[in-house]
Structures are given as structure tokens and as C-alpha cells.
Amino acid sequence: MSESTANDSLTPAQRRTLIAMWCRVAWADGVLHSVELDVIVNLFERIGAGALTAEEFEMWIFEPPELEE
């Protein structure tokens, strides 16, 4: 899926949830490994605009976000 397609087909809330889920999965074993961080940063750079701020994203790097229901 291209960047423009992902941004066009998902709402900001859906993109935020997707990034949050990736962060939670990466933290599942209690450690955020460098490979996982690289994937998440790439995802944020591609689809994070308008979904969450860089400050929020940085917080998720240090502690996994709570998922909204």
C-alpha cells in the first residue's frame, strides 16, 4: 500500500490506533528492540501526520500506549 493510499483510506483515528497497536506489539515482551523501533518509526513517518504528535509518539517509544476501545 502506498503512502498516499494509506493516508487516504484510513482516518486519523484509525492511523493512530494502528500505530498504537504496533507499539503495543513491539512492547509485548517488555523490550522494544532496535528492529522493532525502526519499523515503528518508519510507520509513524509514513502515516503518522495528523494522527498523533511527535511528542506523543516519543512517549510511546518509552512506554506502550493504552489502547482505546
C-alpha positions in Angstrom: 0.0 0.0 0.0 1.5 3.3 -1.0 1.7 6.2 1.5 -1.0 8.3 -0.2 -3.3 5.3 -0.3 -2.8 4.6 3.4 -3.4 8.2 4.3 -6.5 8.4 2.0 -8.1 5.2 3.1 -7.6 5.5 6.9 -8.9 8.2 9.2 -6.5 9.9 11.5 -8.1 8.0 14.4 -7.6 4.7 12.6 -3.9 5.6 11.8 -3.4 6.5 15.4 -4.8 3.2 16.5 -2.7 1.3 14.0 0.5 2.9 15.3 -0.6 2.3 18.9 -1.2 -1.4 18.1 2.3 -1.7 16.5 3.8 -0.1 19.6 1.9 -2.5 21.9 3.0 -5.5 19.9 6.6 -4.3 19.9 6.5 -3.9 23.7 4.8 -7.3 24.3 7.9 -9.0 25.6 8.8 -6.0 27.7 11.6 -4.8 25.5 11.5 -2.5 22.4 14.2 -3.9 20.2 16.0 -1.7 17.7 14.5 -3.6 14.7 11.0 -3.0 16.1 11.8 0.6 16.7 12.9 1.0 13.1 9.7 -0.4 11.8 7.5 1.8 14.1 9.5 4.9 13.3 9.1 4.2 9.6 5.3 3.6 10.1 5.0 6.9 12.0 6.9 8.8 9.3 4.6 7.4 6.6 1.2 7.6 8.2 1.5 9.5 11.5 0.9 13.0 10.2 -2.4 14.3 11.7 -2.9 11.1 13.7 -0.6 11.9 16.7 2.1 14.4 17.5 5.8 13.6 17.6 5.7 14.2 21.3 3.0 11.5 21.8 4.9 9.1 19.6 8.1 9.6 21.6 6.2 8.8 24.8 5.0 5.6 23.2 8.6 4.7 22.5 9.4 4.7 26.2 6.1 3.2 27.4 3.5 1.4 25.4 0.2 3.3 24.8 -3.1 2.2 26.3 -5.4 1.0 23.5 -8.8 2.7 23.3 -11.8 0.5 23.0 
